[in-house]
Amino acid sequence: MATGKVLVVDDEADVRDVIKLHLEGVGYHILEAENGEVAIAKLREGDNMVNVGLILCDIRMPKVNGIECIDFLKREAPGIPVVVVTGYPDTEMATSLMKNGVKDYLVKPVEKEKLLSTVSTIVAAGKDIGL
């Protein structure tokens, strides 16, 4: 049974709901944020900065978009792995994000098995401790 917290950042509630359903079904605790601004606030709550094992982040969002959010996360929570989940596949962007430390790039609608295997692999690998 999987354990750990996963932060899902997506402006579409139905996308968050599907991801949450899949991941909670195998034992993850899900935090949700509808944009980068909310994601950053959620991470600053309580012990989330320590306990979140993975961030699933959309790219196209209002207010703080995914690129800005990922830049912030890499600065403020450098150890937490980030996986991009997007409905707009862009090879150049994917390559650029991977070079910036994003762990994977999933295209919506994400198949349940692909989502679960990606999340479990990355969470199992643990945080990036840059020592």
Phi and psi in radians as a Rosetta constraint file:
Dihedral C 1 N 2 CA 2 C 2 CIRCULARHARMONIC -1.275 0.35
Dihedral N 2 CA 2 C 2 N 3 CIRCULARHARMONIC 2.657 0.35
Dihedral C 2 N 3 CA 3 C 3 CIRCULARHARMONIC -2.468 0.35
Dihedral N 3 CA 3 C 3 N 4 CIRCULARHARMONIC 2.867 0.35
Dihedral C 3 N 4 CA 4 C 4 CIRCULARHARMONIC 2.107 0.35
Dihedral N 4 CA 4 C 4 N 5 CIRCULARHARMONIC 2.864 0.35
Dihedral C 4 N 5 CA 5 C 5 CIRCULARHARMONIC -1.743 0.35
Dihedral N 5 CA 5 C 5 N 6 CIRCULARHARMONIC 2.424 0.35
Dihedral C 5 N 6 CA 6 C 6 CIRCULARHARMONIC -2.191 0.35
Dihedral N 6 CA 6 C 6 N 7 CIRCULARHARMONIC 2.264 0.35
Dihedral C 6 N 7 CA 7 C 7 CIRCULARHARMONIC -1.686 0.35
Dihedral N 7 CA 7 C 7 N 8 CIRCULARHARMONIC 2.119 0.35
Dihedral C 7 N 8 CA 8 C 8 CIRCULARHARMONIC -1.855 0.35
Dihedral N 8 CA 8 C 8 N 9 CIRCULARHARMONIC 2.031 0.35
Dihedral C 8 N 9 CA 9 C 9 CIRCULARHARMONIC -1.964 0.35
Dihedral N 9 CA 9 C 9 N 10 CIRCULARHARMONIC 1.880 0.35
Dihedral C 9 N 10 CA 10 C 10 CIRCULARHARMONIC -2.753 0.35
Dihedral N 10 CA 10 C 10 N 11 CIRCULARHARMONIC 2.414 0.35
Dihedral C 10 N 11 CA 11 C 11 CIRCULARHARMONIC -1.370 0.35
Dihedral N 11 CA 11 C 11 N 12 CIRCULARHARMONIC -0.166 0.35
Dihedral C 11 N 12 CA 12 C 12 CIRCULARHARMONIC -1.733 0.35
Dihedral N 12 CA 12 C 12 N 13 CIRCULARHARMONIC 1.989 0.35
Dihedral C 12 N 13 CA 13 C 13 CIRCULARHARMONIC -1.030 0.35
Dihedral N 13 CA 13 C 13 N 14 CIRCULARHARMONIC -0.660 0.35
Dihedral C 13 N 14 CA 14 C 14 CIRCULARHARMONIC -1.156 0.35
Dihedral N 14 CA 14 C 14 N 15 CIRCULARHARMONIC -0.591 0.35
Dihedral C 14 N 15 CA 15 C 15 CIRCULARHARMONIC -1.171 0.35
Dihedral N 15 CA 15 C 15 N 16 CIRCULARHARMONIC -0.802 0.35
Dihedral C 15 N 16 CA 16 C 16 CIRCULARHARMONIC -1.040 0.35
Dihedral N 16 CA 16 C 16 N 17 CIRCULARHARMONIC -0.726 0.35
Dihedral C 16 N 17 CA 17 C 17 CIRCULARHARMONIC -1.075 0.35
Dihedral N 17 CA 17 C 17 N 18 CIRCULARHARMONIC -0.766 0.35
Dihedral C 17 N 18 CA 18 C 18 CIRCULARHARMONIC -1.138 0.35
Dihedral N 18 CA 18 C 18 N 19 CIRCULARHARMONIC -0.812 0.35
Dihedral C 18 N 19 CA 19 C 19 CIRCULARHARMONIC -1.076 0.35
Dihedral N 19 CA 19 C 19 N 20 CIRCULARHARMONIC -0.782 0.35
Dihedral C 19 N 20 CA 20 C 20 CIRCULARHARMONIC -1.042 0.35
Dihedral N 20 CA 20 C 20 N 21 CIRCULARHARMONIC -0.802 0.35
Dihedral C 20 N 21 CA 21 C 21 CIRCULARHARMONIC -1.014 0.35
Dihedral N 21 CA 21 C 21 N 22 CIRCULARHARMONIC -0.841 0.35
Dihedral C 21 N 22 CA 22 C 22 CIRCULARHARMONIC -1.089 0.35
Dihedral N 22 CA 22 C 22 N 23 CIRCULARHARMONIC -0.818 0.35
Dihedral C 22 N 23 CA 23 C 23 CIRCULARHARMONIC -1.327 0.35
Dihedral N 23 CA 23 C 23 N 24 CIRCULARHARMONIC -0.670 0.35
Dihedral C 23 N 24 CA 24 C 24 CIRCULARHARMONIC -1.145 0.35
Dihedral N 24 CA 24 C 24 N 25 CIRCULARHARMONIC -0.519 0.35
Dihedral C 24 N 25 CA 25 C 25 CIRCULARHARMONIC -1.071 0.35
Dihedral N 25 CA 25 C 25 N 26 CIRCULARHARMONIC -0.411 0.35
Dihedral C 25 N 26 CA 26 C 26 CIRCULARHARMONIC -1.948 0.35
Dihedral N 26 CA 26 C 26 N 27 CIRCULARHARMONIC 0.227 0.35
Dihedral C 26 N 27 CA 27 C 27 CIRCULARHARMONIC 1.810 0.35
Dihedral N 27 CA 27 C 27 N 28 CIRCULARHARMONIC 0.093 0.35
Dihedral C 27 N 28 CA 28 C 28 CIRCULARHARMONIC -1.408 0.35
Dihedral N 28 CA 28 C 28 N 29 CIRCULARHARMONIC 2.621 0.35
Dihedral C 28 N 29 CA 29 C 29 CIRCULARHARMONIC -1.679 0.35
Dihedral N 29 CA 29 C 29 N 30 CIRCULARHARMONIC 2.210 0.35
Dihedral C 29 N 30 CA 30 C 30 CIRCULARHARMONIC -1.885 0.35
Dihedral N 30 CA 30 C 30 N 31 CIRCULARHARMONIC 2.304 0.35
Dihedral C 30 N 31 CA 31 C 31 CIRCULARHARMONIC -1.878 0.35
Dihedral N 31 CA 31 C 31 N 32 CIRCULARHARMONIC 2.477 0.35
Dihedral C 31 N 32 CA 32 C 32 CIRCULARHARMONIC -2.098 0.35
Dihedral N 32 CA 32 C 32 N 33 CIRCULARHARMONIC 2.553 0.35
Dihedral C 32 N 33 CA 33 C 33 CIRCULARHARMONIC -2.514 0.35
Dihedral N 33 CA 33 C 33 N 34 CIRCULARHARMONIC 2.382 0.35
Dihedral C 33 N 34 CA 34 C 34 CIRCULARHARMONIC -1.563 0.35
Dihedral N 34 CA 34 C 34 N 35 CIRCULARHARMONIC -0.098 0.35
Dihedral C 34 N 35 CA 35 C 35 CIRCULARHARMONIC -2.827 0.35
Dihedral N 35 CA 35 C 35 N 36 CIRCULARHARMONIC 3.051 0.35
Dihedral C 35 N 36 CA 36 C 36 CIRCULARHARMONIC -1.080 0.35
Dihedral N 36 CA 36 C 36 N 37 CIRCULARHARMONIC -0.628 0.35
Dihedral C 36 N 37 CA 37 C 37 CIRCULARHARMONIC -1.069 0.35
Dihedral N 37 CA 37 C 37 N 38 CIRCULARHARMONIC -0.834 0.35
Dihedral C 37 N 38 CA 38 C 38 CIRCULARHARMONIC -1.152 0.35
Dihedral N 38 CA 38 C 38 N 39 CIRCULARHARMONIC -0.669 0.35
Dihedral C 38 N 39 CA 39 C 39 CIRCULARHARMONIC -1.031 0.35
Dihedral N 39 CA 39 C 39 N 40 CIRCULARHARMONIC -0.775 0.35
Dihedral C 39 N 40 CA 40 C 40 CIRCULARHARMONIC -1.119 0.35
Dihedral N 40 CA 40 C 40 N 41 CIRCULARHARMONIC -0.742 0.35
Dihedral C 40 N 41 CA 41 C 41 CIRCULARHARMONIC -1.097 0.35
Dihedral N 41 CA 41 C 41 N 42 CIRCULARHARMONIC -0.736 0.35
Dihedral C 41 N 42 CA 42 C 42 CIRCULARHARMONIC -1.078 0.35
Dihedral N 42 CA 42 C 42 N 43 CIRCULARHARMONIC -0.736 0.35
Dihedral C 42 N 43 CA 43 C 43 CIRCULARHARMONIC -1.110 0.35
Dihedral N 43 CA 43 C 43 N 44 CIRCULARHARMONIC -0.538 0.35
Dihedral C 43 N 44 CA 44 C 44 CIRCULARHARMONIC -1.399 0.35
Dihedral N 44 CA 44 C 44 N 45 CIRCULARHARMONIC -0.155 0.35
Dihedral C 44 N 45 CA 45 C 45 CIRCULARHARMONIC -1.354 0.35
Dihedral N 45 CA 45 C 45 N 46 CIRCULARHARMONIC 2.403 0.35
Dihedral C 45 N 46 CA 46 C 46 CIRCULARHARMONIC 0.811 0.35
Dihedral N 46 CA 46 C 46 N 47 CIRCULARHARMONIC -2.269 0.35
Dihedral C 46 N 47 CA 47 C 47 CIRCULARHARMONIC -1.830 0.35
Dihedral N 47 CA 47 C 47 N 48 CIRCULARHARMONIC 0.370 0.35
Dihedral C 47 N 48 CA 48 C 48 CIRCULARHARMONIC -1.054 0.35
Dihedral N 48 CA 48 C 48 N 49 CIRCULARHARMONIC -0.620 0.35
Dihedral C 48 N 49 CA 49 C 49 CIRCULARHARMONIC -1.030 0.35
Dihedral N 49 CA 49 C 49 N 50 CIRCULARHARMONIC -0.535 0.35
Dihedral C 49 N 50 CA 50 C 50 CIRCULARHARMONIC -1.550 0.35
Dihedral N 50 CA 50 C 50 N 51 CIRCULARHARMONIC -0.693 0.35
Dihedral C 50 N 51 CA 51 C 51 CIRCULARHARMONIC -1.596 0.35
Dihedral N 51 CA 51 C 51 N 52 CIRCULARHARMONIC -0.291 0.35
Dihedral C 51 N 52 CA 52 C 52 CIRCULARHARMONIC -1.270 0.35
Dihedral N 52 CA 52 C 52 N 53 CIRCULARHARMONIC 2.172 0.35
Dihedral C 52 N 53 CA 53 C 53 CIRCULARHARMONIC -1.679 0.35
Dihedral N 53 CA 53 C 53 N 54 CIRCULARHARMONIC -0.228 0.35
Dihedral C 53 N 54 CA 54 C 54 CIRCULARHARMONIC -2.867 0.35
Dihedral N 54 CA 54 C 54 N 55 CIRCULARHARMONIC 2.539 0.35
Dihedral C 54 N 55 CA 55 C 55 CIRCULARHARMONIC -2.099 0.35
Dihedral N 55 CA 55 C 55 N 56 CIRCULARHARMONIC 2.177 0.35
Dihedral C 55 N 56 CA 56 C 56 CIRCULARHARMONIC -1.768 0.35
Dihedral N 56 CA 56 C 56 N 57 CIRCULARHARMONIC 2.081 0.35
Dihedral C 56 N 57 CA 57 C 57 CIRCULARHARMONIC -2.257 0.35
Dihedral N 57 CA 57 C 57 N 58 CIRCULARHARMONIC 2.220 0.35
Dihedral C 57 N 58 CA 58 C 58 CIRCULARHARMONIC -1.285 0.35
Dihedral N 58 CA 58 C 58 N 59 CIRCULARHARMONIC 2.858 0.35
Dihedral C 58 N 59 CA 59 C 59 CIRCULARHARMONIC -1.767 0.35
Dihedral N 59 CA 59 C 59 N 60 CIRCULARHARMONIC -0.879 0.35
Dihedral C 59 N 60 CA 60 C 60 CIRCULARHARMONIC -1.534 0.35
Dihedral N 60 CA 60 C 60 N 61 CIRCULARHARMONIC 1.765 0.35
Dihedral C 60 N 61 CA 61 C 61 CIRCULARHARMONIC -2.484 0.35
Dihedral N 61 CA 61 C 61 N 62 CIRCULARHARMONIC 2.698 0.35
Dihedral C 61 N 62 CA 62 C 62 CIRCULARHARMONIC -1.266 0.35
Dihedral N 62 CA 62 C 62 N 63 CIRCULARHARMONIC 2.968 0.35
Dihedral C 62 N 63 CA 63 C 63 CIRCULARHARMONIC 1.079 0.35
Dihedral N 63 CA 63 C 63 N 64 CIRCULARHARMONIC -1.778 0.35
Dihedral C 63 N 64 CA 64 C 64 CIRCULARHARMONIC -1.682 0.35
Dihedral N 64 CA 64 C 64 N 65 CIRCULARHARMONIC 1.998 0.35
Dihedral C 64 N 65 CA 65 C 65 CIRCULARHARMONIC -1.372 0.35
Dihedral N 65 CA 65 C 65 N 66 CIRCULARHARMONIC 3.080 0.35
Dihedral C 65 N 66 CA 66 C 66 CIRCULARHARMONIC -1.089 0.35
Dihedral N 66 CA 66 C 66 N 67 CIRCULARHARMONIC -0.681 0.35
Dihedral C 66 N 67 CA 67 C 67 CIRCULARHARMONIC -1.094 0.35
Dihedral N 67 CA 67 C 67 N 68 CIRCULARHARMONIC -0.815 0.35
Dihedral C 67 N 68 CA 68 C 68 CIRCULARHARMONIC -1.117 0.35
Dihedral N 68 CA 68 C 68 N 69 CIRCULARHARMONIC -0.720 0.35
Dihedral C 68 N 69 CA 69 C 69 CIRCULARHARMONIC -1.088 0.35
Dihedral N 69 CA 69 C 69 N 70 CIRCULARHARMONIC -0.797 0.35
Dihedral C 69 N 70 CA 70 C 70 CIRCULARHARMONIC -1.116 0.35
Dihedral N 70 CA 70 C 70 N 71 CIRCULARHARMONIC -0.720 0.35
Dihedral C 70 N 71 CA 71 C 71 CIRCULARHARMONIC -1.012 0.35
Dihedral N 71 CA 71 C 71 N 72 CIRCULARHARMONIC -0.797 0.35
Dihedral C 71 N 72 CA 72 C 72 CIRCULARHARMONIC -1.078 0.35
Dihedral N 72 CA 72 C 72 N 73 CIRCULARHARMONIC -0.829 0.35
Dihedral C 72 N 73 CA 73 C 73 CIRCULARHARMONIC -1.059 0.35
Dihedral N 73 CA 73 C 73 N 74 CIRCULARHARMONIC -0.689 0.35
Dihedral C 73 N 74 CA 74 C 74 CIRCULARHARMONIC -1.144 0.35
Dihedral N 74 CA 74 C 74 N 75 CIRCULARHARMONIC -0.553 0.35
Dihedral C 74 N 75 CA 75 C 75 CIRCULARHARMONIC -1.374 0.35
Dihedral N 75 CA 75 C 75 N 76 CIRCULARHARMONIC -0.866 0.35
Dihedral C 75 N 76 CA 76 C 76 CIRCULARHARMONIC -1.479 0.35
Dihedral N 76 CA 76 C 76 N 77 CIRCULARHARMONIC -0.535 0.35
Dihedral C 76 N 77 CA 77 C 77 CIRCULARHARMONIC -2.371 0.35
Dihedral N 77 CA 77 C 77 N 78 CIRCULARHARMONIC 1.087 0.35
Dihedral C 77 N 78 CA 78 C 78 CIRCULARHARMONIC -1.062 0.35
Dihedral N 78 CA 78 C 78 N 79 CIRCULARHARMONIC -0.383 0.35
Dihedral C 78 N 79 CA 79 C 79 CIRCULARHARMONIC -1.434 0.35
Dihedral N 79 CA 79 C 79 N 80 CIRCULARHARMONIC -0.318 0.35
Dihedral C 79 N 80 CA 80 C 80 CIRCULARHARMONIC -1.432 0.35
Dihedral N 80 CA 80 C 80 N 81 CIRCULARHARMONIC 2.088 0.35
Dihedral C 80 N 81 CA 81 C 81 CIRCULARHARMONIC -1.162 0.35
Dihedral N 81 CA 81 C 81 N 82 CIRCULARHARMONIC 2.530 0.35
Dihedral C 81 N 82 CA 82 C 82 CIRCULARHARMONIC -2.099 0.35
Dihedral N 82 CA 82 C 82 N 83 CIRCULARHARMONIC 2.343 0.35
Dihedral C 82 N 83 CA 83 C 83 CIRCULARHARMONIC -2.093 0.35
Dihedral N 83 CA 83 C 83 N 84 CIRCULARHARMONIC 2.264 0.35
Dihedral C 83 N 84 CA 84 C 84 CIRCULARHARMONIC -1.482 0.35
Dihedral N 84 CA 84 C 84 N 85 CIRCULARHARMONIC 2.369 0.35
Dihedral C 84 N 85 CA 85 C 85 CIRCULARHARMONIC -2.189 0.35
Dihedral N 85 CA 85 C 85 N 86 CIRCULARHARMONIC 2.018 0.35
Dihedral C 85 N 86 CA 86 C 86 CIRCULARHARMONIC -2.400 0.35
Dihedral N 86 CA 86 C 86 N 87 CIRCULARHARMONIC 2.632 0.35
Dihedral C 86 N 87 CA 87 C 87 CIRCULARHARMONIC -1.626 0.35
Dihedral N 87 CA 87 C 87 N 88 CIRCULARHARMONIC -0.043 0.35
Dihedral C 87 N 88 CA 88 C 88 CIRCULARHARMONIC -2.160 0.35
Dihedral N 88 CA 88 C 88 N 89 CIRCULARHARMONIC 1.414 0.35
Dihedral C 88 N 89 CA 89 C 89 CIRCULARHARMONIC -1.085 0.35
Dihedral N 89 CA 89 C 89 N 90 CIRCULARHARMONIC 2.341 0.35
Dihedral C 89 N 90 CA 90 C 90 CIRCULARHARMONIC -2.521 0.35
Dihedral N 90 CA 90 C 90 N 91 CIRCULARHARMONIC 1.910 0.35
Dihedral C 90 N 91 CA 91 C 91 CIRCULARHARMONIC -1.053 0.35
Dihedral N 91 CA 91 C 91 N 92 CIRCULARHARMONIC -0.754 0.35
Dihedral C 91 N 92 CA 92 C 92 CIRCULARHARMONIC -1.089 0.35
Dihedral N 92 CA 92 C 92 N 93 CIRCULARHARMONIC -0.780 0.35
Dihedral C 92 N 93 CA 93 C 93 CIRCULARHARMONIC -1.108 0.35
Dihedral N 93 CA 93 C 93 N 94 CIRCULARHARMONIC -0.745 0.35
Dihedral C 93 N 94 CA 94 C 94 CIRCULARHARMONIC -1.028 0.35
Dihedral N 94 CA 94 C 94 N 95 CIRCULARHARMONIC -0.803 0.35
Dihedral C 94 N 95 CA 95 C 95 CIRCULARHARMONIC -1.073 0.35
Dihedral N 95 CA 95 C 95 N 96 CIRCULARHARMONIC -0.792 0.35
Dihedral C 95 N 96 CA 96 C 96 CIRCULARHARMONIC -1.090 0.35
Dihedral N 96 CA 96 C 96 N 97 CIRCULARHARMONIC -0.777 0.35
Dihedral C 96 N 97 CA 97 C 97 CIRCULARHARMONIC -1.122 0.35
Dihedral N 97 CA 97 C 97 N 98 CIRCULARHARMONIC -0.724 0.35
Dihedral C 97 N 98 CA 98 C 98 CIRCULARHARMONIC -1.115 0.35
Dihedral N 98 CA 98 C 98 N 99 CIRCULARHARMONIC -0.665 0.35
Dihedral C 98 N 99 CA 99 C 99 CIRCULARHARMONIC -1.132 0.35
Dihedral N 99 CA 99 C 99 N 100 CIRCULARHARMONIC -0.511 0.35
Dihedral C 99 N 100 CA 100 C 100 CIRCULARHARMONIC -1.511 0.35
Dihedral N 100 CA 100 C 100 N 101 CIRCULARHARMONIC 0.184 0.35
Dihedral C 100 N 101 CA 101 C 101 CIRCULARHARMONIC 1.762 0.35
Dihedral N 101 CA 101 C 101 N 102 CIRCULARHARMONIC 0.020 0.35
Dihedral C 101 N 102 CA 102 C 102 CIRCULARHARMONIC -1.171 0.35
Dihedral N 102 CA 102 C 102 N 103 CIRCULARHARMONIC 2.386 0.35
Dihedral C 102 N 103 CA 103 C 103 CIRCULARHARMONIC -1.386 0.35
Dihedral N 103 CA 103 C 103 N 104 CIRCULARHARMONIC -0.588 0.35
Dihedral C 103 N 104 CA 104 C 104 CIRCULARHARMONIC -2.777 0.35
Dihedral N 104 CA 104 C 104 N 105 CIRCULARHARMONIC 2.960 0.35
Dihedral C 104 N 105 CA 105 C 105 CIRCULARHARMONIC -2.428 0.35
Dihedral N 105 CA 105 C 105 N 106 CIRCULARHARMONIC 1.864 0.35
Dihedral C 105 N 106 CA 106 C 106 CIRCULARHARMONIC -1.874 0.35
Dihedral N 106 CA 106 C 106 N 107 CIRCULARHARMONIC 2.463 0.35
Dihedral C 106 N 107 CA 107 C 107 CIRCULARHARMONIC -1.826 0.35
Dihedral N 107 CA 107 C 107 N 108 CIRCULARHARMONIC 2.287 0.35
Dihedral C 107 N 108 CA 108 C 108 CIRCULARHARMONIC -1.294 0.35
Dihedral N 108 CA 108 C 108 N 109 CIRCULARHARMONIC 2.611 0.35
Dihedral C 108 N 109 CA 109 C 109 CIRCULARHARMONIC -1.285 0.35
Dihedral N 109 CA 109 C 109 N 110 CIRCULARHARMONIC 2.273 0.35
Dihedral C 109 N 110 CA 110 C 110 CIRCULARHARMONIC -1.392 0.35
Dihedral N 110 CA 110 C 110 N 111 CIRCULARHARMONIC 2.285 0.35
Dihedral C 110 N 111 CA 111 C 111 CIRCULARHARMONIC -1.181 0.35
Dihedral N 111 CA 111 C 111 N 112 CIRCULARHARMONIC 2.465 0.35
Dihedral C 111 N 112 CA 112 C 112 CIRCULARHARMONIC -0.937 0.35
Dihedral N 112 CA 112 C 112 N 113 CIRCULARHARMONIC -0.835 0.35
Dihedral C 112 N 113 CA 113 C 113 CIRCULARHARMONIC -1.093 0.35
Dihedral N 113 CA 113 C 113 N 114 CIRCULARHARMONIC -0.718 0.35
Dihedral C 113 N 114 CA 114 C 114 CIRCULARHARMONIC -1.121 0.35
Dihedral N 114 CA 114 C 114 N 115 CIRCULARHARMONIC -0.774 0.35
Dihedral C 114 N 115 CA 115 C 115 CIRCULARHARMONIC -1.047 0.35
Dihedral N 115 CA 115 C 115 N 116 CIRCULARHARMONIC -0.886 0.35
Dihedral C 115 N 116 CA 116 C 116 CIRCULARHARMONIC -1.112 0.35
Dihedral N 116 CA 116 C 116 N 117 CIRCULARHARMONIC -0.723 0.35
Dihedral C 116 N 117 CA 117 C 117 CIRCULARHARMONIC -1.215 0.35
Dihedral N 117 CA 117 C 117 N 118 CIRCULARHARMONIC -0.693 0.35
Dihedral C 117 N 118 CA 118 C 118 CIRCULARHARMONIC -1.104 0.35
Dihedral N 118 CA 118 C 118 N 119 CIRCULARHARMONIC -0.855 0.35
Dihedral C 118 N 119 CA 119 C 119 CIRCULARHARMONIC -1.089 0.35
Dihedral N 119 CA 119 C 119 N 120 CIRCULARHARMONIC -0.820 0.35
Dihedral C 119 N 120 CA 120 C 120 CIRCULARHARMONIC -1.146 0.35
Dihedral N 120 CA 120 C 120 N 121 CIRCULARHARMONIC -0.671 0.35
Dihedral C 120 N 121 CA 121 C 121 CIRCULARHARMONIC -1.099 0.35
Dihedral N 121 CA 121 C 121 N 122 CIRCULARHARMONIC -0.816 0.35
Dihedral C 121 N 122 CA 122 C 122 CIRCULARHARMONIC -1.247 0.35
Dihedral N 122 CA 122 C 122 N 123 CIRCULARHARMONIC -0.740 0.35
Dihedral C 122 N 123 CA 123 C 123 CIRCULARHARMONIC -1.111 0.35
Dihedral N 123 CA 123 C 123 N 124 CIRCULARHARMONIC -0.715 0.35
Dihedral C 123 N 124 CA 124 C 124 CIRCULARHARMONIC -1.110 0.35
Dihedral N 124 CA 124 C 124 N 125 CIRCULARHARMONIC -0.575 0.35
Dihedral C 124 N 125 CA 125 C 125 CIRCULARHARMONIC -1.222 0.35
Dihedral N 125 CA 125 C 125 N 126 CIRCULARHARMONIC -0.338 0.35
Dihedral C 125 N 126 CA 126 C 126 CIRCULARHARMONIC 1.454 0.35
Dihedral N 126 CA 126 C 126 N 127 CIRCULARHARMONIC -3.107 0.35
Dihedral C 126 N 127 CA 127 C 127 CIRCULARHARMONIC -1.367 0.35
Dihedral N 127 CA 127 C 127 N 128 CIRCULARHARMONIC 2.749 0.35
Dihedral C 127 N 128 CA 128 C 128 CIRCULARHARMONIC -1.456 0.35
Dihedral N 128 CA 128 C 128 N 129 CIRCULARHARMONIC 1.826 0.35
Dihedral C 128 N 129 CA 129 C 129 CIRCULARHARMONIC -1.695 0.35
Dihedral N 129 CA 129 C 129 N 130 CIRCULARHARMONIC 1.888 0.35
Dihedral C 129 N 130 CA 130 C 130 CIRCULARHARMONIC -1.449 0.35
Dihedral N 130 CA 130 C 130 N 131 CIRCULARHARMONIC 1.115 0.35
